[in-house]
Amino acid sequence: MIIKLEMKKTENKEMSFEDNIKKLEEIVDKLASGEVDLEKSLEYYKQGMELKKICEEKLKKAELQIKKIKIENNKITKEEF
């Protein structure tokens, strides 16, 4: 399992939510294995926190979109934002 630490924030933001979660799970597994030295652990931790933030932002955006969907007169409409 190879994790690219060099990925930029913009690359992570462009990735799908599912891909970011998968990458975050890989980082957690790697850290939990205990086979990573301290310096690498810190790098993984920083990247994991960045991915967590990106995933939270994507979830919040999805939640807002769901809240914008209204049911009016038995018709479902979506408000644009």
Summary of the structure (lengths in Angstrom):
residues: 81
radius of gyration: 17.4
end to end distance: 39.6
largest distance: 60.2
contacts: 176
relative contact order: 0.13
helix: 67%
strand: 10%
